[in-house]
């Protein structure tokens, strides 16, 4: 289990959490993430750092999210995933970009891939 250090211990308002592998920042209401949210950290068992930003509603991911993957090997280009969440599940078109160019597109319905473009 990852140890979490809450540098602003509270269940309401702006909360900043520091983990041993990254951080989270956003607003909480009644203990759940609510509104704008950001996180950054090292992916487990990899040499890749991620940065994610999006919205939460009652603790669930909703709306447009963007996740950037930054390899520690500078020879590998960074990747960006952009898409929408509906009730904490991927829904609609998700695009993966490398070096600014779309390389893969997926269509999701209720968290399941229904088409690859």
NORMOWO-V378708 format. One line per field, one symbol per residue. phi: phi as a letter, one per 20 degrees, with the letter a starting at -180 (. if undefined). burial: 1 if it has 24 or more other ideal C-beta (glycine too) atoms within 12 Angstrom, else 0. Layout:
phi = ???
burial = ???
//
This chain:
phi = .ffddeecfadcnfccdddfdrbcbrdcclndfbngbcbbaefglbdcddccbaccclndfbmfcccdddffeffeffdcdcaddclmcfbnecdddclndfdbccddclndfdadd
burial = 000000000000001110000111111100001111111110000001111111110000111111111100000000111111100001110111000000000101000000000
//
